[in-house]
Amino acid sequence: MERQGDAPSNDSMQKLGSGIVATDPDMPCEENKENMMEFNLSNIHQRIDCTLRQLQSQHQHVDDVLGDIKYLKTLSIEVLMVVNDLYQYPRIKSLKELKNIRDRTTHDISSGDPGVDNRRKGLDSLGVLNRLNDFITKMDKYIAVLQEMYMGFTQKVLVPLQTFCSGHQPYIGREDVSLQRIESEILDLMSKIKVLLWSPEVEDYYFSNELFSQTVADEVDCTTCPLLRLIPDVLQKLNAVFTRAQTWLRRDILYVQNTKAALHRASKKCVQMKRRYDLAKEAFAQLQREATETEKSIRSHEERLAHIKEEIQRFRKEREKVRESKTQLEEKLQDSSNLIDVSLDVLKVRVKALRKRLLVLGTKIESRERTYGHIKEKLKALKIEHKIIQDRIKNSEKYLEEMEEKLKALLKTKHAWEQRHAFKTDPEHLRAKQEAKTVRIPLKAVRVKTFVTKTRQQTLQRALALVEEIYDGKQWKRLATRLTWPDGAHITAEDMAAIQARCPDDIPAQAQKMLMLWRARCGKMASTESLMLALKSSDQTDVAERIEKLLDQQ
């Protein structure tokens, strides 16, 4: 099929400047470079949304002109079928063939050769030539428009989405598989659109078998001229691409908002937990101070008890001595025949003093014993209180450790959200993503570098070979259910049983047989992206990532 402009090359698709891929070496993109210098995610989102709106407006314009079934049906019956009956083209699959028919028709109408069929000469009076020229002009014009839309979407929407709007992690350590599925679907559709817009001829198996494209096929005679179905089918695919890109963009905006909200909640929880931790720490310190004061009081009371006990023992010893002296003096008084009056009076005074001393000592002993008992009771109460404080300290220490662990966990969560939010919004991170994109195009970005079908099939062949080397075949049935199968050709329980029967004791071989069946049934529709997505969704993420890394190195 003749096209205006060349298909984007592999090299030109890798010329990424300021976050934008230049799909054509001569395509100006200075304005986009200036816009990307800010590295503000909000501005990036706005530019992507604005571009999508512009592309949808262009899409609607093309659809209004060449997406009218009534127009296509009338053109098929009154122009193309008439011309085809005269020139007997089996199938008009390219614009070049249609132009050849127009040139022959023009020549026959203007020719004076009597050997030319009169019906061909009469085409001019029917207005067939003018209408054919009009259709060819529209096809030339709008195929060029669609090619520009294709390249515009690639450089201004797809690559910025892949560069700045990926890496969603709704759960720590896990990427959003649904977002990967959207990306895979966009890449698959873009691959088909490129083939339709730049291939020399239109092949039926690239057309959609549903919605508007199928309606055109049912109501318009596309068997003789599949070219009629080209623009409507591309419009349908572009519409699906735009819808998925908008979903991707909305998901990224929502993800950034949710990340910011989660960071705010985590920060608030950290502040609250820090306040509670500080209060618990202060309470723990207060209990330690109380325990120290209680220990001091206990030591003081124990020292005082020991001192009082010594005093009581000393007073008791002194009282015994006083009693002995009093007894001796009383015995002398009883035997007073040998005493003179003066000595007798002295003895009486001494006995009286000793009796008084005994009374004083008894009073002191009783006072000390009462004090000793009171202090002993108080010491007992202090020890009980100290034990209670020690138990409270243990509980408080345990509670403080729990609070500290919770605070650490919250700070870790906050740090994780800060990293994820910064990874999405920080200008330095955005600049690093752009620079990394400039160096190379990751596997996910273009495992189809410029969406060339041949390259995709070669990549798939290499990916299947790596699967055979790396994948141990476990849970291959689950992998089979995650793969994308053509309508009406899904793998069945009978298929799985047949595979097991052919390789009864060899699980890796069973897995390879299943993948061979999948590729055979899908044909050119089989892709590396759908295989990687199926591996990831069947808990074989490590296998998928190793294969992607090996493919990317090649």
Phi and psi in degrees as a GROMACS rama.xvg file:
@    title "Ramachandran Plot"
@    xaxis  label "Phi"
@    yaxis  label "Psi"
@TYPE xy
-76.2748  134.845  GLU-2
-133.268  153.765  ARG-3
-88.9425  119.92  GLN-4
90.2465  156.929  GLY-5
-90.8876  155.157  ASP-6
-66.4943  147.359  ALA-7
-59.356  133.914  PRO-8
-86.9686  166.122  SER-9
-61.4523  -41.5721  ASN-10
-67.6575  -43.2026  ASP-11
-67.1515  -30.7869  SER-12
-68.5639  -20.1896  MET-13
-93.4595  -1.09803  GLN-14
-83.0519  86.2118  LYS-15
-98.6411  116.333  LEU-16
-122.781  126.316  GLY-17
53.1434  41.5901  SER-18
80.6906  6.21009  GLY-19
-124.588  135.069  ILE-20
-91.1706  129.017  VAL-21
-89.6752  107.878  ALA-22
-80.3588  -11.844  THR-23
-134.61  127.177  ASP-24
-56.4786  -30.0125  PRO-25
-92.6901  1.00067  ASP-26
-76.6835  124.398  MET-27
-71.6484  137.582  PRO-28
-143.635  24.775  CYS-29
-63.2158  -39.2818  GLU-30
-61.9639  -42.197  GLU-31
-65.6142  -36.5252  ASN-32
-62.1501  -43.6014  LYS-33
-62.8474  -40.2788  GLU-34
-64.408  -34.2139  ASN-35
-80.9347  -7.74311  MET-36
-67.34  -23.5357  MET-37
-72.5649  -33.0589  GLU-38
54.5303  50.3325  PHE-39
-111.154  120.289  ASN-40
-62.4745  -36.3322  LEU-41
-62.0702  -42.8443  SER-42
-65.1323  -38.3119  ASN-43
-61.0505  -45.8703  ILE-44
-58.7124  -44.0106  HIS-45
-63.8141  -40.8699  GLN-46
-66.4767  -40.9454  ARG-47
-62.5636  -44.5569  ILE-48
-63.6185  -42.3978  ASP-49
-62.3257  -42.7699  CYS-50
-63.0381  -42.5801  THR-51
-61.1694  -40.2866  LEU-52
-64.1077  -42.1998  ARG-53
-63.5515  -42.6171  GLN-54
-65.085  -37.922  LEU-55
-66.8247  -35.1605  GLN-56
-64.5819  -44.4785  SER-57
-62.3126  -39.8329  GLN-58
-59.5198  -44.2399  HIS-59
-64.966  -37.285  GLN-60
-63.5032  -46.1527  HIS-61
-64.7007  -39.9349  VAL-62
-63.1974  -37.9157  ASP-63
-63.385  -30.8616  ASP-64
-88.0461  -52.3306  VAL-65
-114.492  11.682  LEU-66
-106.777  14.1215  GLY-67
-89.6032  112.928  ASP-68
-62.526  -38.2617  ILE-69
-61.6341  -43.4517  LYS-70
-63.1401  -45.6672  TYR-71
-65.1447  -37.957  LEU-72
-67.3111  -45.3692  LYS-73
-62.4195  -43.3633  THR-74
-61.3029  -42.1032  LEU-75
-63.0564  -44.6495  SER-76
-76.0486  -46.6148  ILE-77
-89.5299  -14.6942  GLU-78
-122.392  -63.9503  VAL-79
-67.4463  -42.2284  LEU-80
-66.8945  -37.1965  MET-81
-63.808  -47.7464  VAL-82
-64.9406  -42.1273  VAL-83
-65.3988  -35.4371  ASN-84
-62.5265  -34.6627  ASP-85
-78.3817  -38.5165  LEU-86
-103.651  -7.91011  TYR-87
56.7093  49.602  GLN-88
-81.0285  127.758  TYR-89
-63.7998  -45.6155  PRO-90
-149.714  132.277  ARG-91
-96.1516  96.7003  ILE-92
-105.706  -0.923293  LYS-93
-144.67  156.933  SER-94
-67.5428  -29.3239  LEU-95
-62.877  -43.2143  LYS-96
-63.4187  -40.2491  GLU-97
-64.816  -38.093  LEU-98
-66.7794  -36.1678  LYS-99
-62.1505  -41.699  ASN-100
-62.4182  -43.4083  ILE-101
-60.3756  -44.3197  ARG-102
-63.4472  -41.4077  ASP-103
-64.9316  -40.765  ARG-104
-62.7991  -44.3781  THR-105
-61.4825  -41.9356  THR-106
-64.8934  -44.2051  HIS-107
-65.8636  -37.3083  ASP-108
-67.7713  -40.4268  ILE-109
-85.9015  -9.93387  SER-110
-78.5523  144.956  SER-111
-98.6825  8.82691  GLY-112
-65.1611  121.807  ASP-113
-68.1704  -15.5373  PRO-114
-79.4928  -8.18269  GLY-115
-77.3918  136.714  VAL-116
-56.0166  131.084  ASP-117
-62.2772  -28.8175  ASN-118
-65.0001  -35.6834  ARG-119
-67.7158  -38.6507  ARG-120
-65.4897  -27.9551  LYS-121
-81.6196  -2.83723  GLY-122
-62.5327  -31.549  LEU-123
-64.9343  -41.1632  ASP-124
-65.9682  -25.3245  SER-125
-84.3294  -6.57999  LEU-126
76.8015  13.2203  GLY-127
-65.5315  -43.4774  VAL-128
-62.1044  -43.9335  LEU-129
-62.273  -42.8479  ASN-130
-68.831  -35.7437  ARG-131
-66.1605  -43.417  LEU-132
-59.9277  -43.0644  ASN-133
-60.8313  -43.1297  ASP-134
-65.8636  -42.9348  PHE-135
-63.3611  -41.3292  ILE-136
-61.7046  -44.5002  THR-137
-63.4026  -42.2687  LYS-138
-61.8847  -46.6571  MET-139
-57.1302  -46.4075  ASP-140
-65.7805  -49.042  LYS-141
-82.7605  -21.7584  TYR-142
-66.1967  -40.3279  ILE-143
-62.8694  -40.5562  ALA-144
-61.6904  -45.135  VAL-145
-65.5803  -35.6684  LEU-146
-63.4984  -41.6249  GLN-147
-64.9863  -39.2418  GLU-148
-62.6234  -41.2709  MET-149
-59.072  -49.1595  TYR-150
-70.8682  -36.4409  MET-151
-63.6881  -42.5649  GLY-152
-63.7306  -41.391  PHE-153
-62.4404  -47.8103  THR-154
-81.6727  -30.6337  GLN-155
-105.753  -10.9299  LYS-156
-124.326  -57.7918  VAL-157
-64.0107  -51.5045  LEU-158
-65.2256  -44.265  VAL-159
-59.3204  -37.4645  PRO-160
-62.3868  -45.4344  LEU-161
-67.1282  -33.296  GLN-162
-79.45  -46.1236  THR-163
-111.345  -13.208  PHE-164
-118.134  28.8786  CYS-165
-118.313  -175.976  SER-166
77.238  30.1599  GLY-167
-71.0622  134.997  HIS-168
-131.763  84.5045  GLN-169
-62.3237  -26.1145  PRO-170
-126.815  145.9  TYR-171
-60.9331  127.835  ILE-172
83.5376  0.555066  GLY-173
-128.111  130.187  ARG-174
-86.4529  160.717  GLU-175
-76.7135  106.344  ASP-176
-67.1414  -35.416  VAL-177
-62.265  -34.228  SER-178
-68.3605  -37.804  LEU-179
-63.9316  -35.6825  GLN-180
-66.6845  -41.163  ARG-181
-60.4209  -45.1501  ILE-182
-62.1008  -43.8476  GLU-183
-61.5046  -41.4639  SER-184
-65.0198  -40.6694  GLU-185
-62.3653  -45.8926  ILE-186
-61.9125  -40.2811  LEU-187
-64.5837  -45.0693  ASP-188
-65.1227  -41.0441  LEU-189
-64.4668  -35.0711  MET-190
-62.2741  -43.898  SER-191
-67.7408  -39.4362  LYS-192
-62.4672  -42.0524  ILE-193
-62.3922  -42.4611  LYS-194
-61.83  -42.6928  VAL-195
-66.4004  -37.8944  LEU-196
-82.6073  -25.9352  LEU-197
-118.227  -9.59846  TRP-198
-71.2862  151.615  SER-199
-63.1684  -33.3391  PRO-200
-135.129  156.331  GLU-201
-85.5721  126.859  VAL-202
-108.582  133.918  GLU-203
-62.3484  -33.0415  ASP-204
-71.5106  -7.07151  TYR-205
-87.446  -9.29802  TYR-206
-79.5266  150.481  PHE-207
-76.3493  146.281  SER-208
-105.416  35.5702  ASN-209
-155.721  169.031  GLU-210
55.2391  -141.071  LEU-211
-64.5882  -38.789  PHE-212
-60.5876  -42.1655  SER-213
-70.0013  -34.3218  GLN-214
-61.7561  -43.3846  THR-215
-60.4616  -43.8434  VAL-216
-63.0905  -33.9912  ALA-217
-76.4653  -36.9579  ASP-218
-98.1622  -17.8893  GLU-219
-116.118  143.532  VAL-220
-74.0051  90.2698  ASP-221
-95.4534  -1.19671  CYS-222
-67.9874  -46.476  THR-223
-75.0842  -37.0504  THR-224
-132.834  80.3474  CYS-225
-62.538  -13.1488  PRO-226
-59.8054  -28.7239  LEU-227
-63.3094  -25.6375  LEU-228
-88.8805  -9.34264  ARG-229
-60.2202  -59.5801  LEU-230
-61.9386  -48.2066  ILE-231
-57.5636  -39.3372  PRO-232
-67.8357  -42.8028  ASP-233
-63.3612  -40.4448  VAL-234
-60.9281  -41.5118  LEU-235
-64.0224  -43.9158  GLN-236
-65.8737  -40.9409  LYS-237
-63.6157  -39.7069  LEU-238
-61.317  -41.649  ASN-239
-64.4461  -39.4231  ALA-240
-63.6296  -45.9154  VAL-241
-61.8723  -41.8423  PHE-242
-61.1317  -45.213  THR-243
-68.1457  -36.5382  ARG-244
-64.6741  -40.1065  ALA-245
-64.3224  -40.7122  GLN-246
-60.7354  -45.4476  THR-247
-57.793  -46.8004  TRP-248
-63.9191  -45.188  LEU-249
-62.3335  -39.5757  ARG-250
-62.8545  -39.226  ARG-251
-68.4803  -42.5518  ASP-252
-61.2405  -45.0292  ILE-253
-64.4447  -39.0144  LEU-254
-62.8404  -42.6676  TYR-255
-63.9016  -42.9938  VAL-256
-62.3403  -44.4263  GLN-257
-65.1236  -38.2913  ASN-258
-64.1474  -42.033  THR-259
-64.7045  -43.1025  LYS-260
-64.5008  -41.4338  ALA-261
-64.2749  -38.7826  ALA-262
-64.0324  -41.1351  LEU-263
-62.9136  -44.7071  HIS-264
-63.5386  -42.0798  ARG-265
-64.3663  -40.4211  ALA-266
-64.2828  -41.9  SER-267
-64.0508  -42.7285  LYS-268
-64.6718  -37.5204  LYS-269
-63.3966  -42.5157  CYS-270
-62.861  -45.8355  VAL-271
-62.9708  -45.0113  GLN-272
-66.7501  -36.0716  MET-273
-64.097  -39.1198  LYS-274
-64.6837  -44.8101  ARG-275
-64.9175  -38.4698  ARG-276
-65.3216  -42.1928  TYR-277
-63.0673  -41.1415  ASP-278
-63.9616  -42.2942  LEU-279
-65.0862  -38.1386  ALA-280
-65.7921  -41.0215  LYS-281
-65.5907  -41.1077  GLU-282
-62.6479  -39.543  ALA-283
-64.5368  -43.3575  PHE-284
-63.3563  -39.1726  ALA-285
-63.6357  -41.1932  GLN-286
-63.8815  -39.2398  LEU-287
-63.7665  -39.1816  GLN-288
-64.8831  -43.1799  ARG-289
-61.9597  -40.7539  GLU-290
-63.7905  -39.6619  ALA-291
-64.4011  -43.8202  THR-292
-63.1396  -40.1685  GLU-293
-65.6067  -40.9671  THR-294
-62.128  -41.0239  GLU-295
-61.798  -43.8418  LYS-296
-62.6955  -40.6959  SER-297
-63.2912  -45.9649  ILE-298
-62.3432  -41.7268  ARG-299
-61.6043  -44.5265  SER-300
-68.5819  -36.2781  HIS-301
-65.7173  -41.3117  GLU-302
-63.4644  -41.269  GLU-303
-66.4369  -39.1676  ARG-304
-60.9861  -44.4141  LEU-305
-61.9152  -41.3869  ALA-306
-64.1047  -44.8162  HIS-307
-65.186  -38.8681  ILE-308
-62.6244  -39.8648  LYS-309
-63.6347  -42.2841  GLU-310
-62.1699  -44.5086  GLU-311
-60.5332  -43.9449  ILE-312
-63.3738  -40.194  GLN-313
-66.0866  -43.1521  ARG-314
-64.2594  -37.1217  PHE-315
-67.392  -40.4337  ARG-316
-64.0442  -44.084  LYS-317
-61.4269  -39.789  GLU-318
-64.5193  -37.3684  ARG-319
-64.1092  -42.226  GLU-320
-63.5956  -41.8596  LYS-321
-63.3968  -40.393  VAL-322
-62.6018  -42.1363  ARG-323
-62.4276  -44.3293  GLU-324
-63.635  -40.8248  SER-325
-63.5925  -40.5253  LYS-326
-64.7447  -43.5998  THR-327
-62.2772  -44.0644  GLN-328
-65.528  -38.7448  LEU-329
-65.0534  -37.0498  GLU-330
-64.4623  -38.8015  GLU-331
-65.0222  -38.7632  LYS-332
-65.3126  -35.1223  LEU-333
-67.6688  -33.6413  GLN-334
-103.756  68.5192  ASP-335
-99.4473  12.6029  SER-336
-66.1191  -33.1443  SER-337
-90.7426  2.12363  ASN-338
-98.5106  147.831  LEU-339
-87.0362  170.527  ILE-340
-63.2768  -38.1728  ASP-341
-66.0205  -45.4268  VAL-342
-63.3418  -36.3305  SER-343
-65.1041  -41.627  LEU-344
-65.442  -38.857  ASP-345
-63.365  -41.9167  VAL-346
-63.3524  -39.449  LEU-347
-63.9356  -39.0289  LYS-348
-65.9298  -40.5904  VAL-349
-67.2341  -39.2458  ARG-350
-63.6368  -42.1531  VAL-351
-62.2668  -40.1079  LYS-352
-66.1436  -39.2353  ALA-353
-66.6182  -38.4231  LEU-354
-62.7656  -41.0692  ARG-355
-64.8714  -39.9788  LYS-356
-64.0347  -38.273  ARG-357
-61.9165  -40.7541  LEU-358
-63.6317  -42.6735  LEU-359
-63.6945  -44.4347  VAL-360
-63.3766  -40.5257  LEU-361
-62.6925  -40.6913  GLY-362
-64.3705  -42.9047  THR-363
-63.2045  -42.4314  LYS-364
-62.6206  -44.4621  ILE-365
-62.7093  -40.7293  GLU-366
-64.4491  -44.1724  SER-367
-65.6768  -37.9707  ARG-368
-66.5135  -39.5846  GLU-369
-63.5471  -45.2159  ARG-370
-61.2382  -41.2527  THR-371
-60.2432  -45.8211  TYR-372
-63.7502  -41.2055  GLY-373
-63.8039  -46.197  HIS-374
-65.8615  -37.0128  ILE-375
-62.8805  -41.6435  LYS-376
-63.968  -41.4536  GLU-377
-65.5761  -39.109  LYS-378
-63.1649  -40.2896  LEU-379
-61.5953  -43.8277  LYS-380
-63.7405  -39.009  ALA-381
-64.3652  -39.4848  LEU-382
-65.9916  -39.3072  LYS-383
-63.3923  -44.5659  ILE-384
-62.7063  -39.94  GLU-385
-63.9892  -39.7797  HIS-386
-63.5632  -41.639  LYS-387
-62.3034  -42.8532  ILE-388
-63.2173  -40.8226  ILE-389
-62.2348  -40.5615  GLN-390
-63.8223  -41.9638  ASP-391
-64.417  -36.5071  ARG-392
-63.9936  -42.1992  ILE-393
-61.9513  -46.6594  LYS-394
-63.2503  -41.2901  ASN-395
-66.6483  -38.4738  SER-396
-64.9116  -42.188  GLU-397
-63.2414  -44.2204  LYS-398
-63.2361  -38.9566  TYR-399
-65.407  -40.7428  LEU-400
-63.2244  -41.8967  GLU-401
-62.6261  -43.7084  GLU-402
-62.959  -38.4428  MET-403
-64.9387  -41.7842  GLU-404
-63.8908  -43.4778  GLU-405
-62.4302  -42.0467  LYS-406
-64.2513  -41.3492  LEU-407
-62.2083  -42.8366  LYS-408
-63.1415  -41.9361  ALA-409
-66.8681  -40.2014  LEU-410
-65.2285  -36.7123  LEU-411
-65.1888  -43.5743  LYS-412
-62.4543  -43.9251  THR-413
-61.0846  -42.9502  LYS-414
-62.6373  -39.9275  HIS-415
-62.9478  -44.1454  ALA-416
-66.6147  -36.8203  TRP-417
-61.6496  -42.9713  GLU-418
-63.914  -44.0842  GLN-419
-66.9402  -38.699  ARG-420
-69.2771  -42.1728  HIS-421
-66.1102  -37.528  ALA-422
-60.4513  -31.6358  PHE-423
-88.3399  -32.7281  LYS-424
-119.677  -21.8173  THR-425
-65.3816  130.348  ASP-426
-56.5207  -36.0757  PRO-427
-67.4064  -40.1269  GLU-428
-65.2103  -41.7025  HIS-429
-62.8001  -39.8982  LEU-430
-65.7567  -39.3295  ARG-431
-64.5265  -39.0548  ALA-432
-62.4722  -43.975  LYS-433
-63.2416  -41.9705  GLN-434
-67.4945  -38.7572  GLU-435
-64.7732  -36.3314  ALA-436
-68.9425  -31.7653  LYS-437
-67.6998  -36.9413  THR-438
-66.5661  -46.6722  VAL-439
-155.113  159.72  ARG-440
-96.0046  118.268  ILE-441
-62.8454  165.668  PRO-442
-57.6294  -46.8729  LEU-443
-63.5419  -33.5762  LYS-444
-65.141  -44.7172  ALA-445
-147.15  61.5182  VAL-446
-62.4084  -7.33355  ARG-447
-110.389  42.6522  VAL-448
-12.3843  -77.0602  LYS-449
-104.26  28.7592  THR-450
64.6659  36.7895  PHE-451
-83.265  126.063  VAL-452
-60.808  -42.6505  THR-453
-59.902  -43.3561  LYS-454
-62.8299  -39.3342  THR-455
-62.2475  -42.6629  ARG-456
-68.8949  -37.878  GLN-457
-65.5269  -41.2112  GLN-458
-63.2403  -42.3243  THR-459
-61.6426  -41.839  LEU-460
-59.9578  -43.6371  GLN-461
-66.529  -39.6061  ARG-462
-63.0165  -42.1672  ALA-463
-64.8831  -36.8097  LEU-464
-64.6072  -39.9266  ALA-465
-67.7684  -37.0564  LEU-466
-59.3027  -42.3088  VAL-467
-62.5897  -34.8081  GLU-468
-77.6496  -38.7615  GLU-469
-97.3974  -42.3086  ILE-470
-76.3565  128.973  TYR-471
-84.401  -3.41573  ASP-472
88.2321  -4.70439  GLY-473
-64.2953  141.828  LYS-474
57.7432  36.5976  GLN-475
-66.667  -26.7922  TRP-476
-66.1197  -39.2096  LYS-477
-65.0082  -40.9167  ARG-478
-60.3191  -39.1724  LEU-479
-61.5516  -38.0898  ALA-480
-74.0891  -19.5693  THR-481
-88.5273  -17.6922  ARG-482
-71.5853  154.304  LEU-483
-89.2767  117.391  THR-484
-108.369  152.833  TRP-485
-64.5859  153.852  PRO-486
-58.8746  130.492  ASP-487
80.8427  1.83381  GLY-488
-130.019  28.0452  ALA-489
-67.307  151.197  HIS-490
-69.4257  139.978  ILE-491
-115.354  171.875  THR-492
-63.2111  -34.0935  ALA-493
-65.3934  -40.2379  GLU-494
-60.31  -44.721  ASP-495
-64.7848  -40.3818  MET-496
-64.0038  -38.9136  ALA-497
-64.7571  -39.6294  ALA-498
-63.8253  -43.3154  ILE-499
-64.8756  -35.5082  GLN-500
-67.2883  -34.5397  ALA-501
-73.7774  -32.5194  ARG-502
-131.522  72.3164  CYS-503
-63.5363  -34.1531  PRO-504
-116.625  15.4553  ASP-505
-126.125  92.8007  ASP-506
-65.512  -44.6338  ILE-507
-58.864  -37.4754  PRO-508
-67.2983  -36.429  ALA-509
-61.6114  -42.4224  GLN-510
-62.3047  -41.9525  ALA-511
-66.7418  -39.4939  GLN-512
-61.286  -40.3706  LYS-513
-63.8955  -43.2618  MET-514
-66.9346  -35.3197  LEU-515
-64.4614  -40.066  MET-516
-64.1553  -41.8073  LEU-517
-61.1893  -45.9785  TRP-518
-67.4583  -38.1883  ARG-519
-63.8052  -39.7946  ALA-520
-75.8686  -35.3945  ARG-521
-80.6144  -29.2572  CYS-522
63.0949  -130.389  GLY-523
-73.4659  -11.1354  LYS-524
-79.4346  -15.3292  MET-525
-67.3694  138.958  ALA-526
-141.765  155.788  SER-527
-64.2012  -36.345  THR-528
-60.9321  -46.8273  GLU-529
-66.0899  -33.3728  SER-530
-66.6701  -44.9756  LEU-531
-64.6243  -40.3358  MET-532
-64.383  -40.2265  LEU-533
-65.5061  -40.619  ALA-534
-62.2433  -43.5429  LEU-535
-66.4822  -39.4712  LYS-536
-77.9661  -8.1843  SER-537
-108.31  29.7047  SER-538
61.9719  33.6524  ASP-539
-120.259  41.0972  GLN-540
-61.2348  -39.2074  THR-541
-63.2974  -39.0117  ASP-542
-63.858  -46.0784  VAL-543
-61.0549  -43.7422  ALA-544
-66.4119  -38.0122  GLU-545
-64.601  -41.6942  ARG-546
-65.9224  -44.4849  ILE-547
-59.0181  -41.213  GLU-548
-65.1836  -43.601  LYS-549
-65.6795  -40.534  LEU-550
-65.599  -38.6833  LEU-551
-67.0028  -33.8307  ASP-552
-67.2752  -23.4582  GLN-553
